[in-house]
Amino acid sequence: MAQVLVLNQDYQAISLCAPERAIVLVLMKKAELVSDVTSQKMRSVKQEFKFPSVIRLHQFVYLPFKKVALTRENVFKRDGHECVYCGSTKNLTLDHLVPRAQGGRTIWNNLVTACYSCNSEKGDMSLEQSGFDLKTKPYRPSFIMFLSQFAGQVNDDWKPYLLMV
């Protein structure tokens, strides 16, 4: 499914939207087309439009600091849909590095993706007690990092706006 990068008036990436929504914003003069996909076109009954890739809003939209929601699926995305202990991609679940029974909290830095087998073997032990090693250390992804790494395919013309140059 194609997506369009939406930039604030100051060229800061703020979201993704469907190409149809981007065309509507441009036609309503709420946004301008910054970049298009030259190999594709969008058509209505009477008109043909450039296929948008990046649009910029005409009015600045104040957004408080955007955070990536802590959800099961977002933790799986951050960890590449594989167990951080053994690398398995089957029967995935969440594991608390410091178990809740030992006062561990449900926060980005304490949650990892684990397969059912490793999670069961680790049980209510901390990482040190279990002797398990992490393939990657858990972290809280920034919104821009999440947009660029986990939104699926990142178009080349998005990279300057996602700090990936």
Summary of the structure (lengths in Angstrom):
residues: 165
radius of gyration: 20.5
end to end distance: 24.1
largest distance: 67.9
contacts: 432
relative contact order: 0.16
helix: 29%
strand: 27%
